[in-house]
């Protein structure tokens, strides 16, 4: 919105100044004298359109490359987060299915602890990839779901998602299931670690800043100076339209 407002303001200023210096056509197509007759005609604000025509393909390629790079990063991040959701569900599904040979009360306590560990990983990952604005809310959620001791361990860890994944591994390793089933659950944890690496790589390696700066500066100069290049063409088009209308009426 701000960029559009700036371009519109410059366009309005160019039209007003050029009309005041070089004259203008009224609503009936009648040429009017300049409002500032003492200003030389070379003070009309205009630029040749050829540089803008030649620069348009280069600008288009830069914008397309930047858009494609941004969309590819978004798709990769969305796929990685989908893997996080899928494998967290797998861990809970497998544990709920395979913990049937123990006491009901013990099974309920184990599943409650495991649900907390599974929930902690994506929540820590989301906080790790976000800003510090929700730090207080995040700390409160950890204390409610995991208790003060476990929450403090995660909050003070150098890498919170990795610590949450380690806690989940310890919990799965302590489950009263046979080794084969424990290995199957551990495969999901390994894939969660791969998704963590993908998210951290995307977060830590954005589109090169030098490239984005040059593209932004190129686009800003092109858009801000474009009204000057359109003035001559726009004025001629208006005059042709007015004269054609007058000829048709006669």
Secondary structure, 3 states (H helix, E strand, C coil): CHHHHHHHHHHHHHHHHHHHHHCEECCCCCEECCCCCCCCHHHCCCCCCHHHHHHHHHHHHHHHHHHHHHHHHHHHHHHHHHHHHHHHHHHHHHHHHHCCCCCHHHHHHHHHHHHHHHHHHHHHHHHHCCCHHHHHHHHHHHHHHHCHHHHHHHHCCCCHHHHHHHHHHHHHHCCCCCHHHHHHHHHHHHHHHHHHHHHHHHHHCCCCHHHHHHHHHHHHHHHHHHHHHHHHHHHHHHHHHHHHHHHHHC
